[in-house]
Amino acid sequence: MILSPKEMAEAEQQLLAGEEEAEPLMDEAGEKIAAAIRQFFATPGTVVAFAGNGHNGGDALVAARHLAESGWDTRLQLAGSTDSLKPLTGKKLEQLGPDTLRWNEEYTPRQGKPLILLDGLLGIGAAGELRPAYRKSAAAINRLRELHGAHTFAIDIPSGIDGASGTPCPGAVIADFTLSIAYPKTGLLNDAATANVGRLVLVPLPAIRALPGQGDSNAVLITPEMLAGLLPRRPFEAHKGQCGHIAIIGGSPGLSGAAILAAQGALRGGAGLVTILARRQSYPTLCALAPPEVMVREVDSYNSASDPAFDVLVIGPGLDSGEWDPEVLDLLLNDSRPVVADADALNLLARNDPAAIAKAPGKRLLTPHPGEMQRLDPLGEGTRRARAEAFATRTKATVLLKGARTVIAQPAISSPTAFNSTGNPGMATGGIGDTLSGLCGAIAGNGVSLYHAACAGSWINGRAAEIAVFNAGGSPQSLVASDLPAHYGAAFTDLATGSF
């Protein structure tokens, strides 16, 4: 469920109208904000807390205090004077300590240590243009981020973003992470906000509960809590035949890497068996490139995919087009097993009638990127969410619309439209979608619905990219698709433990 800023304010007011006091909530929020930062940056560095006059600033001050206690070098920048602080925020400033150094333009970050900028300037209730003092502070945040490679964490919402529409005003903070307290807010998931919001992290605050009738229950942010219990735990006596046999159909000459990446995604995603069905022209290359755990079967026709041993078909990675198009189209439209369709399988549907897949006897997961979506649905209009939902209803398929905020929709909203929270800009490179297709196929092969396989696969693929950058010495510039499957294990562990 997502809440509008107005609904969130009403829920908070209802809580505070009872016996609950604001200070314990602020203390809990600030402590959890600090914990979220430490999840991504385990080595202490420098944190600069930019605090506004209101309770959003108070949250930042509490978080800064907890980070200081964990060994972080803590600096402070107030948007206004100490006299203008709300009483509770002023109290949190006193608790932070009078010796906290103020940030200034001449400050030089510590070499080799993370520099974190905490945006506690404005909360979700702010609207309109940034006032001069706040615009100056927002500009300082954006400048430090650009010049020193700092990572900006916005508390609840990046300052300068409209909480309802997601529209940024001039000079709005560009966040790398947004820590949304208690519930995701409407504006954070709107297309206009994506570039400013960055990675979404939900900070639980159980005391704040939506009021009856509040919220959009047809939308959900993908988090470990949302996915809890959906991935089956393997019994001790499990064997490979019980964990899904995934067939990869693709890898035409010159495009072999896509099929290999999909196979790697399936292997590391938990498939018991993975087979690439290779046409004669591609067979030698695929045999040479395939991991030793992957079987490569030479076929004269993709009708071989009718082999009942396969539990899930992943069709499209590096498939290209050719005389095999009718065979592939027949599989897409008539096979009774779950099918994950990507890349050239989607282009094949676009050249024919995408709506025909609505009559397929088996479940279908379509995974277009924006360009493929445009080819599949050239007359589609509206937001990414609206387009994904409309196309899912039209095709009776689960639609995973890839992008910086991947959207997963079910036909006629039989399940809430899901927004992925994980990932980073390093994923803007070829092959990422191929690993995702194989991963989703593997999860589905273990008995998970295609909708939940798409949700879990998106989260794990994005989390693996984060691990590659934050924990394995990579960078957004150096990340490649083959890095991701190697980190699926750690991502599965994070999912199981409820981290991130």
Backbone torsions as a table, in degrees:
resi	resn	phi	psi	omega
1	MET	NA	141.0	174.2
2	ILE	-118.9	149.2	-178.2
3	LEU	-117.8	149.2	170.8
4	SER	-78.3	159.5	176.3
5	PRO	-55.4	-38.3	179.9
6	LYS	-64.3	-43.6	179.9
7	GLU	-65.1	-39.2	178.9
8	MET	-63.1	-43.3	179.0
9	ALA	-62.3	-39.9	179.4
10	GLU	-65.0	-40.8	179.6
11	ALA	-64.8	-41.3	177.9
12	GLU	-65.1	-44.1	-179.1
13	GLN	-62.5	-39.1	178.4
14	GLN	-62.8	-40.1	179.7
15	LEU	-66.5	-45.8	-176.7
16	LEU	-73.6	-17.8	176.8
17	ALA	-72.7	-18.5	176.6
18	GLY	-87.9	-139.7	-177.1
19	GLU	-89.2	-11.0	-178.1
20	GLU	-70.1	140.9	176.9
21	GLU	-108.6	158.1	-175.5
22	ALA	-71.0	-35.0	-173.0
23	GLU	-63.0	-46.4	177.5
24	PRO	-59.6	-36.1	176.9
25	LEU	-64.2	-43.4	178.9
26	MET	-64.0	-41.8	-179.9
27	ASP	-63.5	-41.7	179.7
28	GLU	-67.4	-43.4	179.6
29	ALA	-61.9	-46.4	-178.8
30	GLY	-62.8	-40.3	179.0
31	GLU	-63.9	-40.8	-179.3
32	LYS	-73.0	-30.4	174.2
33	ILE	-63.2	-45.7	177.8
34	ALA	-61.8	-40.4	179.3
35	ALA	-64.1	-38.3	178.7
36	ALA	-64.2	-41.2	178.2
37	ILE	-62.9	-42.6	-179.6
38	ARG	-67.5	-25.5	176.1
39	GLN	-62.9	-38.9	-178.7
40	PHE	-87.3	-30.4	-177.2
41	PHE	-129.2	90.3	-175.9
42	ALA	-73.2	-29.9	180.0
43	THR	-84.9	122.9	-179.9
44	PRO	-61.2	141.8	175.4
45	GLY	-137.4	-132.0	178.9
46	THR	-115.5	134.5	173.3
47	VAL	-120.3	129.6	174.9
48	VAL	-109.3	114.2	-179.1
49	ALA	-92.5	115.7	174.9
50	PHE	-97.2	111.0	-171.2
51	ALA	-116.0	131.9	172.7
52	GLY	-87.4	-173.5	-174.7
53	ASN	-78.7	-22.6	-171.9
54	GLY	-91.9	-164.9	-175.6
55	HIS	-70.8	-22.2	172.9
56	ASN	-61.6	-39.7	175.1
57	GLY	-66.0	-36.1	177.3
58	GLY	-62.8	-41.5	176.2
59	ASP	-58.0	-42.0	-179.9
60	ALA	-64.2	-39.9	-178.9
61	LEU	-67.4	-39.4	177.2
62	VAL	-64.9	-44.2	178.7
63	ALA	-61.3	-41.7	179.3
64	ALA	-61.7	-39.0	178.8
65	ARG	-63.1	-43.2	179.3
66	HIS	-66.3	-37.1	177.9
67	LEU	-68.0	-39.3	177.6
68	ALA	-60.4	-39.3	178.8
69	GLU	-67.9	-19.8	178.3
70	SER	-94.0	8.1	176.1
71	GLY	99.6	7.9	178.7
72	TRP	-81.4	141.4	170.7
73	ASP	-76.1	117.1	-170.9
74	THR	-110.7	129.2	176.0
75	ARG	-122.3	159.7	-173.0
76	LEU	-134.4	140.6	172.3
77	GLN	-138.0	114.4	176.6
78	LEU	-90.2	138.6	178.1
79	ALA	-74.1	-24.8	178.5
80	GLY	-131.1	-161.6	178.9
81	SER	-86.2	163.0	177.3
82	THR	-64.0	-28.2	-179.9
83	ASP	-68.2	-23.3	-176.2
84	SER	-89.7	-3.6	-178.9
85	LEU	-70.7	143.3	170.5
86	LYS	-61.9	151.0	-173.7
87	PRO	-52.8	-44.5	-178.0
88	LEU	-68.7	-38.0	176.9
89	THR	-65.0	-39.8	175.5
90	GLY	-61.2	-38.0	177.7
91	LYS	-63.6	-39.7	-179.9
92	LYS	-69.5	-29.2	174.6
93	LEU	-66.3	-42.0	178.1
94	GLU	-62.8	-39.7	-179.6
95	GLN	-69.4	-28.5	176.9
96	LEU	-64.4	-31.8	174.7
97	GLY	112.3	141.1	-177.7
98	PRO	-71.3	-15.3	-176.8
99	ASP	-89.5	0.1	178.8
100	THR	-62.7	126.1	-176.5
101	LEU	-72.3	141.6	175.6
102	ARG	-85.7	140.0	177.4
103	TRP	-74.1	145.3	173.7
104	ASN	-141.1	167.9	-173.5
105	GLU	-61.2	-25.8	-176.4
106	GLU	-86.2	-1.4	-175.5
107	TYR	-63.3	134.9	177.4
108	THR	-111.5	120.2	-178.8
109	PRO	-63.3	155.2	177.0
110	ARG	-70.8	131.5	-178.6
111	GLN	-67.4	138.1	176.2
112	GLY	76.5	4.1	179.6
113	LYS	-118.5	147.2	179.9
114	PRO	-65.7	143.1	174.2
115	LEU	-113.3	115.2	-177.1
116	ILE	-110.8	132.0	176.5
117	LEU	-109.6	124.1	-177.7
118	LEU	-103.9	111.4	-179.3
119	ASP	-88.1	96.4	174.5
120	GLY	-115.6	34.7	-175.1
121	LEU	-75.8	-54.9	-174.5
122	LEU	-135.8	149.3	179.2
123	GLY	-100.0	-167.8	-173.3
124	ILE	-70.9	-15.8	-178.6
125	GLY	-82.6	-11.4	-178.2
126	ALA	-73.6	147.7	178.8
127	ALA	-149.6	158.1	177.4
128	GLY	85.6	-170.9	-177.1
129	GLU	-65.7	149.9	174.5
130	LEU	-70.4	133.1	175.3
131	ARG	-69.1	156.8	-171.1
132	PRO	-50.3	-46.6	-177.6
133	ALA	-64.5	-38.0	-179.3
134	TYR	-74.7	-35.7	177.5
135	ARG	-65.4	-36.5	177.7
136	LYS	-64.7	-43.0	179.3
137	SER	-67.0	-40.6	178.2
138	ALA	-63.0	-39.5	178.0
139	ALA	-63.8	-38.1	178.3
140	ALA	-64.4	-40.8	177.5
141	ILE	-60.5	-49.8	-177.3
142	ASN	-65.4	-34.3	179.6
143	ARG	-69.4	-44.9	177.8
144	LEU	-61.8	-40.3	179.0
145	ARG	-61.6	-41.0	-176.7
146	GLU	-75.3	-42.7	-173.1
147	LEU	-83.1	-31.5	-172.0
148	HIS	-117.9	9.1	179.5
149	GLY	64.8	26.8	179.8
150	ALA	-69.3	157.4	176.3
151	HIS	-110.8	124.1	-177.2
152	THR	-97.0	126.4	173.2
153	PHE	-108.4	116.2	177.3
154	ALA	-92.7	134.5	178.6
155	ILE	-88.3	114.4	179.2
156	ASP	72.5	-46.0	179.9
157	ILE	-162.4	143.6	174.5
158	PRO	-62.5	132.0	-178.5
159	SER	-61.0	131.7	-178.0
160	GLY	99.3	-1.6	175.5
161	ILE	-98.0	133.1	176.3
162	ASP	-72.2	121.8	-174.4
163	GLY	-65.9	-22.5	-178.7
164	ALA	-90.9	-46.1	-174.9
165	SER	-96.3	-21.8	-175.5
166	GLY	81.4	2.4	-177.6
167	THR	-75.0	127.7	178.1
168	PRO	-83.9	140.2	173.1
169	CYS	-88.9	165.7	179.5
170	PRO	-56.1	133.6	178.3
171	GLY	81.6	10.0	-178.7
172	ALA	-62.0	151.7	178.5
173	VAL	-64.9	136.3	172.2
174	ILE	-100.1	109.7	-176.5
175	ALA	-98.3	147.5	170.8
176	ASP	-89.6	-28.2	178.3
177	PHE	-137.7	138.4	171.4
178	THR	-121.3	123.5	-177.0
179	LEU	-97.9	96.3	-175.5
180	SER	-86.1	120.7	-172.7
181	ILE	-86.9	127.1	174.1
182	ALA	75.0	-52.2	-179.4
183	TYR	-142.6	151.6	168.3
184	PRO	-66.5	142.9	-179.6
185	LYS	-100.0	148.5	-173.6
186	THR	-50.8	-50.6	-174.7
187	GLY	-62.9	-29.1	-176.7
188	LEU	-65.5	-26.8	-177.0
189	LEU	-98.0	-0.8	177.1
190	ASN	-78.6	148.1	-173.9
191	ASP	-55.1	-38.0	-174.3
192	ALA	-64.1	-22.5	-173.1
193	ALA	-93.3	-13.4	-168.3
194	THR	-54.1	-45.6	-176.1
195	ALA	-65.6	-28.0	-179.7
196	ASN	-90.4	-26.6	-174.6
197	VAL	-81.1	-40.7	-177.9
198	GLY	68.2	-144.2	-177.2
199	ARG	-73.2	126.1	-179.0
200	LEU	-92.4	130.2	176.3
201	VAL	-124.6	127.7	178.4
202	LEU	-91.3	121.3	178.8
203	VAL	-98.4	108.6	-175.4
204	PRO	-69.2	137.0	173.6
205	LEU	-139.0	82.5	-168.3
206	PRO	-58.0	-25.2	-177.8
207	ALA	-65.1	-28.6	-180.0
208	ILE	-88.0	115.7	-178.1
209	ARG	-124.1	139.2	178.0
210	ALA	-60.3	142.6	178.1
211	LEU	-79.0	158.4	178.0
212	PRO	-53.5	132.6	179.0
213	GLY	84.9	-5.6	-179.5
214	GLN	-84.1	158.5	167.0
215	GLY	85.6	160.6	174.9
216	ASP	-97.9	100.2	-178.2
217	SER	-78.9	-4.8	177.7
218	ASN	-93.3	13.5	177.0
219	ALA	-139.6	145.2	-177.9
220	VAL	-149.1	145.5	173.5
221	LEU	-91.6	132.2	-179.3
222	ILE	-75.7	118.2	178.6
223	THR	-137.2	165.2	174.3
224	PRO	-55.5	-36.1	178.7
225	GLU	-63.0	-41.3	179.7
226	MET	-64.7	-32.8	-176.4
227	LEU	-94.9	-0.6	-174.7
228	ALA	-56.0	129.0	175.7
229	GLY	82.0	-2.0	-176.6
230	LEU	-83.8	-30.2	180.0
231	LEU	-89.6	119.8	-174.6
232	PRO	-66.9	141.0	174.4
233	ARG	-85.4	131.8	-175.3
234	ARG	-73.2	133.8	172.2
235	PRO	-67.9	157.4	-175.7
236	PHE	-59.8	-33.8	-176.4
237	GLU	-90.6	13.8	179.6
238	ALA	-59.7	147.5	174.7
239	HIS	-133.2	169.5	-171.1
240	LYS	-59.5	-29.6	-179.4
241	GLY	-70.7	-13.2	179.9
242	GLN	-99.4	-1.9	-172.6
243	CYS	-110.7	16.3	173.2
244	GLY	93.9	127.2	173.4
245	HIS	-107.6	114.8	-173.1
246	ILE	-104.7	128.1	175.8
247	ALA	-102.1	127.8	176.8
248	ILE	-102.6	123.3	179.3
249	ILE	-113.3	107.1	-177.2
250	GLY	166.9	-158.1	176.6
251	GLY	76.7	44.9	176.9
252	SER	-69.1	165.1	-179.1
253	PRO	-51.5	131.7	-178.4
254	GLY	85.1	-10.0	-178.0
255	LEU	-127.3	22.4	-174.3
256	SER	-62.0	-33.6	-176.5
257	GLY	-57.8	-33.7	-178.1
258	ALA	-63.7	-43.3	178.7
259	ALA	-66.4	-37.5	178.7
260	ILE	-64.9	-42.2	178.7
261	LEU	-64.0	-40.8	177.3
262	ALA	-63.4	-39.6	178.6
263	ALA	-65.8	-40.1	176.9
264	GLN	-63.4	-41.0	177.6
265	GLY	-61.4	-40.3	179.3
266	ALA	-68.3	-42.3	179.4
267	LEU	-59.5	-52.4	-177.2
268	ARG	-75.7	-11.9	178.0
269	GLY	-88.0	0.0	174.1
270	GLY	107.3	9.3	178.3
271	ALA	-67.5	140.0	176.0
272	GLY	-72.7	-37.4	-179.6
273	LEU	-142.4	144.2	177.3
274	VAL	-134.1	128.5	178.2
275	THR	-128.3	130.5	170.6
276	ILE	-95.3	125.3	174.7
277	LEU	-89.4	111.9	-170.8
278	ALA	-113.2	130.3	172.0
279	ARG	-72.3	161.7	-170.9
280	ARG	-55.3	-39.6	-177.1
281	GLN	-65.0	-29.1	-174.7
282	SER	-98.1	-16.1	-170.3
283	TYR	-54.8	-49.9	-177.4
284	PRO	-61.1	-40.7	-178.6
285	THR	-67.4	-43.8	-179.4
286	LEU	-65.8	-37.5	176.4
287	CYS	-61.0	-40.3	-178.0
288	ALA	-70.7	-32.8	-175.4
289	LEU	-90.5	-24.5	-171.3
290	ALA	-66.9	141.4	171.8
291	PRO	-58.5	155.0	-176.6
292	PRO	-62.9	-22.6	-179.2
293	GLU	-78.8	-11.1	-175.9
294	VAL	-96.6	133.5	174.0
295	MET	-89.2	141.3	176.3
296	VAL	-121.9	119.4	-176.8
297	ARG	-112.9	123.2	177.7
298	GLU	-76.6	132.0	-179.7
299	VAL	-132.5	146.8	172.8
300	ASP	-88.3	-20.3	-178.1
301	SER	-146.9	144.0	176.1
302	TYR	-74.2	-0.4	171.2
303	ASN	-63.0	-16.8	176.5
304	SER	-63.4	-18.1	179.0
305	ALA	-67.6	-10.1	176.9
306	SER	-72.5	-4.5	175.7
307	ASP	-50.5	121.6	-176.6
308	PRO	-67.9	-9.0	179.9
309	ALA	-68.0	-23.5	-178.5
310	PHE	-80.0	134.7	179.3
311	ASP	-94.8	-33.7	-178.6
312	VAL	-140.1	139.7	175.5
313	LEU	-106.3	131.0	172.0
314	VAL	-111.0	110.4	-170.7
315	ILE	-115.7	127.6	170.1
316	GLY	128.8	-31.0	-175.7
317	PRO	-62.4	111.1	-179.5
318	GLY	68.0	24.7	-175.9
319	LEU	-72.1	-39.3	-173.5
320	ASP	63.7	-168.4	178.1
321	SER	-126.2	157.5	-178.6
322	GLY	173.4	-157.6	-176.5
323	GLU	-67.6	-13.0	-180.0
324	TRP	-84.8	-1.7	-177.3
325	ASP	-53.9	-46.1	-180.0
326	PRO	-60.7	-35.9	178.8
327	GLU	-65.1	-44.2	-178.7
328	VAL	-67.4	-42.9	179.1
329	LEU	-60.8	-37.8	178.1
330	ASP	-62.7	-41.2	177.2
331	LEU	-63.0	-44.3	-178.5
332	LEU	-61.6	-38.5	-172.5
333	LEU	-93.7	-23.6	-168.3
334	ASN	-125.9	-10.5	-179.0
335	ASP	-74.1	143.0	-175.1
336	SER	-87.9	-6.4	-178.8
337	ARG	-90.3	163.1	174.7
338	PRO	-61.0	139.1	179.8
339	VAL	-128.9	131.0	169.6
340	VAL	-101.0	116.2	-176.5
341	ALA	-107.6	128.8	-176.8
342	ASP	-140.9	164.6	165.9
343	ALA	50.2	-118.4	-172.8
344	ASP	-69.8	-20.6	172.0
345	ALA	-66.0	-37.6	177.7
346	LEU	-70.1	-39.2	177.6
347	ASN	-64.0	-35.6	176.5
348	LEU	-64.5	-44.0	176.1
349	LEU	-60.7	-40.0	-178.7
350	ALA	-64.1	-32.5	179.2
351	ARG	-76.6	-12.0	179.1
352	ASN	-114.6	-125.9	179.4
353	ASP	-123.9	100.4	-178.0
354	PRO	-56.0	-32.8	-177.5
355	ALA	-66.8	-18.3	-179.5
356	ALA	-63.6	-22.6	-178.5
357	ILE	-69.3	-13.3	178.4
358	ALA	-62.3	-23.7	-178.8
359	LYS	-94.7	4.6	179.7
360	ALA	-61.2	140.2	-177.9
361	PRO	-73.8	-17.9	179.1
362	GLY	-111.0	167.7	179.0
363	LYS	-72.9	149.1	-177.6
364	ARG	-131.4	138.3	172.6
365	LEU	-118.1	116.7	178.5
366	LEU	-102.3	130.6	-171.9
367	THR	-123.9	61.5	-176.6
368	PRO	-77.0	147.2	162.3
369	HIS	-86.5	173.2	-173.4
370	PRO	-55.5	-38.2	179.2
371	GLY	-65.5	-42.7	178.0
372	GLU	-66.5	-36.3	177.9
373	MET	-63.0	-38.7	179.0
374	GLN	-64.8	-38.5	177.9
375	ARG	-69.6	-37.8	179.7
376	LEU	-70.0	-34.9	-171.5
377	ASP	-139.3	66.5	-172.6
378	PRO	-63.7	-20.1	-178.9
379	LEU	-97.5	0.9	-178.5
380	GLY	-65.1	145.1	-178.3
381	GLU	-134.3	166.3	173.8
382	GLY	97.7	-167.3	-178.3
383	THR	-71.0	169.2	175.8
384	ARG	-58.9	-41.2	178.0
385	ARG	-61.0	-48.1	-177.8
386	ALA	-61.9	-40.9	-179.0
387	ARG	-67.5	-42.5	179.8
388	ALA	-64.2	-43.2	-179.6
389	GLU	-65.1	-43.3	-178.8
390	ALA	-65.4	-40.4	-178.7
391	PHE	-71.8	-35.0	176.1
392	ALA	-62.7	-41.3	179.0
393	THR	-67.3	-39.2	-178.8
394	ARG	-67.0	-37.5	-174.6
395	THR	-100.1	-7.9	-175.1
396	LYS	55.5	31.7	179.0
397	ALA	-118.1	160.7	167.9
398	THR	-77.9	131.9	-177.9
399	VAL	-115.9	122.7	175.2
400	LEU	-108.9	100.9	-179.2
401	LEU	-91.0	107.0	-173.5
402	LYS	-71.9	158.9	179.0
403	GLY	155.9	-175.8	-179.1
404	ALA	-61.3	-26.9	172.4
405	ARG	-128.4	81.4	-177.3
406	THR	-55.9	135.7	-178.6
407	VAL	-115.3	133.7	179.7
408	ILE	-123.6	120.8	-174.9
409	ALA	-124.6	147.9	177.0
410	GLN	-109.9	154.7	178.5
411	PRO	-62.8	135.0	177.1
412	ALA	53.1	31.2	177.3
413	ILE	49.7	47.4	176.4
414	SER	-70.1	-20.1	169.7
415	SER	-136.4	156.6	-178.1
416	PRO	-63.4	145.3	174.3
417	THR	-66.3	128.8	-172.5
418	ALA	-107.3	140.1	177.6
419	PHE	-115.1	126.4	-179.6
420	ASN	-75.6	147.0	-177.2
421	SER	-104.2	-21.1	-170.2
422	THR	-94.7	170.7	174.5
423	GLY	118.1	172.0	177.9
424	ASN	-153.5	170.0	-176.0
425	PRO	-63.7	-15.7	176.9
426	GLY	-63.7	-15.5	-179.9
427	MET	-77.6	-1.3	177.2
428	ALA	-81.6	65.4	-178.9
429	THR	-152.3	154.8	-175.1
430	GLY	-63.4	143.1	174.0
431	GLY	98.3	-13.7	-179.0
432	ILE	-61.1	-40.0	178.9
433	GLY	-67.6	-29.1	178.2
434	ASP	-67.7	-44.5	177.0
435	THR	-61.5	-38.5	-179.7
436	LEU	-63.6	-41.5	-179.6
437	SER	-62.0	-45.4	178.5
438	GLY	-63.9	-40.4	179.2
439	LEU	-62.4	-47.1	179.2
440	CYS	-62.2	-40.2	177.8
441	GLY	-61.2	-41.8	-179.8
442	ALA	-65.4	-42.3	-179.7
443	ILE	-64.8	-42.5	177.3
444	ALA	-63.9	-34.5	179.0
445	GLY	-66.1	-15.2	176.5
446	ASN	-96.6	18.8	172.6
447	GLY	91.9	11.5	-179.8
448	VAL	-92.8	142.3	178.4
449	SER	-60.5	155.7	-179.7
450	LEU	-62.9	-34.5	178.2
451	TYR	-62.3	-50.6	-178.9
452	HIS	-72.4	-29.2	173.6
453	ALA	-64.2	-38.5	178.0
454	ALA	-66.8	-41.6	179.0
455	CYS	-64.6	-50.5	-178.9
456	ALA	-65.9	-40.9	180.0
457	GLY	-62.5	-42.0	178.8
458	SER	-63.0	-43.9	-178.9
459	TRP	-64.3	-46.0	-177.3
460	ILE	-67.1	-43.1	179.6
461	ASN	-60.2	-44.3	178.8
462	GLY	-68.4	-40.8	179.4
463	ARG	-65.2	-37.4	177.5
464	ALA	-61.6	-37.6	177.0
465	ALA	-65.1	-37.9	177.3
466	GLU	-64.7	-43.8	179.7
467	ILE	-62.2	-40.7	179.6
468	ALA	-60.3	-34.7	-177.7
469	VAL	-86.9	-46.8	-172.2
470	PHE	-86.8	-25.4	-173.7
471	ASN	-118.2	-15.9	-173.5
472	ALA	-117.4	16.2	173.9
473	GLY	77.8	13.5	178.8
474	GLY	-87.6	-172.3	176.6
475	SER	-150.2	160.9	177.5
476	PRO	-57.6	-31.4	-179.2
477	GLN	-73.5	-30.2	-173.3
478	SER	-96.5	-10.3	-175.1
479	LEU	-63.6	134.3	173.2
480	VAL	-127.8	160.5	-173.0
481	ALA	-60.1	-36.1	-177.8
482	SER	-69.5	-12.0	174.0
483	ASP	-68.7	-31.8	-168.1
484	LEU	-66.4	-51.8	-177.2
485	PRO	-56.0	-30.9	179.1
486	ALA	-63.5	-20.3	-178.4
487	HIS	-108.1	7.4	177.9
488	TYR	-62.4	-36.0	-179.3
489	GLY	-57.8	-48.2	178.7
490	ALA	-65.0	-35.8	179.1
491	ALA	-67.2	-41.8	175.4
492	PHE	-59.2	-40.4	179.2
493	THR	-63.5	-44.8	177.4
494	ASP	-59.8	-40.0	179.4
495	LEU	-64.1	-42.5	-177.3
496	ALA	-69.7	-33.0	-177.5
497	THR	-88.6	-6.3	178.4
498	GLY	80.9	17.4	179.6
499	SER	-80.7	156.0	170.7
500	PHE	62.3	NA	NA
